[in-house]
Amino acid sequence: MAVMFYGCSSLTSLNLYQFHTTEVTDMTAMFEYCSSLISLDLSYFHTSNVKYMNAMFSGCSSLTSLDLHLYNNFVTNNVHYMNHMFYGCSSLTSLNLYHFVIDQVVEINHMFYGCSNLEYINLNNFNENNLDKNDNMFNDLPEDIVICLKEIKTESKILSKLNYGKTCYSIDCIDDLNSKQNKLTNNDDECNEKCDKSSQ
């Protein structure tokens, strides 16, 4: 299903109710540059065999919501590539990727580049090893964004990558409010509230 709807820039809605994706392995750029799409219902997608999600939603600049955490079958356990997955999704205000598993991911560069209106991202199931080897993952995000992470070591390279003057980073903000690292600054209460909201 790679580049299946690529460049459908006038498409405002898409009914994928009858799609059967259980055997699909490649969704690269599937919706890339569908710049007029406002929402996508992927509740019937089964992605357990998908290995490629590069630029899957890249350039969907009118997409105002993408509730992937609500879809039990939208899993990422076998995905290897997520480069530019949400690149240029400039109308999204939140991304809940709490259920994303990236143990098999080898490339995740510029995943959120150009998401200029994101207020928070929940990445609480992302593991540190995969994040550490992708220098550009958090580039070009708003300065006041809240990023929910957990189980991050004090010496982690991730902390230095996130140190772009953002208001706060909520580390262990849900599971263990007492063990937040000293990189958390000023708006801790607001930070925790947003992370808690994004995990619901």
N, C-alpha and C positions, 0 to 999 in steps of 0.2 A: 504493500500500500504506500510505498515511498512516492512522494510528490503527487499524490492522488488528486488533491484539490489545489495544488500549487498555483498561486497567482489568480485565484478566483476573487478578484478584488471588488466585485460588485455584489457578491453573495452576502445577503444579510441574515439568512437562516439556513439551517441544514438539519434535516431529519435523518438520524442514523439509527433509528429504532430497529430496522431489520438487519443491521450489520452483524455478521458472525466473524469474530476476529481471533478465535481460539488458536488457530494454527499460524497466525501472522507473526513474522519475525522482524519485519522492517517497516517502521512508520516514519522514516526520515522525511522531514519537510512535508508531512502529510497535509497540514493546513497552512503552510508558509505563505505569507502575503495575502491571506484572506482578510484584507484590511477593513472590510465592512461588517464582518461577523461581530455581533454583540455578545452572544453567548453560545456555548456548546454543551450539549447534553451527551456525555460519554458513559452514561450509567450502564449501557449494555455492552461496553467494550470489555473484552477479556484480553489482558496483555501479558499473561504469564510466560509466553514464549517470545515476546518481543526483545530483541537485542539492540535495536537502533531507534533512538528517539531524538537524534540530532535535529535541531531546528523545527521540531514538530509543530510548535505554535508561533514560530518566529514571524514577526511582522504583522501579527494580529492586533493591530494598533487600536481597534475599537472594542476589543474584548473587555467587558467590564467585570465579568466574573468567570471563574473556572474552578468549580468545587470538586477537585479531584479526590479530596479526602472523603467525600460522601460515597464514592463508588468502590465497593468492596472488591470488584474484579479488576480495577485499574491498579495493577501491581507492577513493581519495577525490579523484582528479585533477580531477573536475568538480563537486565539492561546493561550494556557495556558502554554506550555512548549517549551523552546528554548535552553535547556542545550546543550552545545557542538555543536551547530548548524554548525559552521564553523571551528571547531576544526581541526588543522593540515592542513588547506588550505594554505600551505606554498608558493605557487606560485602566489597567489592573491596580487596585488599591491594596489588595492582600492576596497572599498565596499560602495556602495551608498544604504543606507537603509532609505532614506529620507521619503519614503511612508509607512514605517513600523509603525503600531500602536500596542503598547504593553500594552494597558489598562487592558487586561484580563490575561496577563502573570504573573505567580506566580513563575516560576523558569527560570533563564537565565544565570546560572553559567557557567564559562569557555566558553562562546560563541565564543570568538575569540582566544582562547589559541592555540599557535603554528602557528599563522599567521605571520610568521617571516619577511615577506617582505611587509607587508601593509604600505603604505605611508600615507593614510588617510581613515577615516571612517566618513560618514555623518549619524549622528543620530539625526537630528534636530527635529524629531517628537517623540522622546523617552521622556516619562515623568519622572520626578524626583523621584516620589514615588516608581516606579518599579525598577529604577536603584539603589536606596539607599539600598535596601534589598538584593542585590546580590554582595557579597564582591569580588568574583573572576572574574567578567565579563571582567575586563580590564587587567588581569594578562598576563604576557609573551608577551607583544607587543613591537615593536621596540621603542627605546628611542626617536627617532625623528619623531614619528607618529603625524599626525594632526587629532584631534578628534573634529568634529563639533557638538556642543551642543547649545541649546538655553534655555532661561527661567530657568537658574540655579541660585539659591540664593547664596549670598556670603558665608553663613554659611553651605552650602550644604556639606553632607558627600561625594558627588561625587568628589568634588575638592581635598579632601585629598586622595581619591583612585587613582586619576589621577596624583598625585604628585610623580611620579617615575623618575623625571629628564628629562621628555620629553621636546622637544624644545618649543612647544607651544600648547595651547588648545584654540580653537577658540570658544568662548562663545558668542552667539548672533552675530556671525561674518557675517551673511548675513542680518538679519532683522534690527539690530540696531548696527552699527559699533561704535557708541559713548558710549555704555553702557557696554563695555567689562570690566570684573572684573580684579582686580590687579594680578590674577594668570597668566594672559597672559604675557609671557616674550619674549624678543628679537625678534624673526622673525614674528612679527605680520602681516606685509604686505604679506609675503609668505604664512602665515597661512590662511589669508582671501582669497587669490587668489585660494588656493587649495580647500577651502570649497565652494567657488563660483563655481568653475569648477565642483565639484562633485554634485552640485544640478541642473546642467543643463540637 
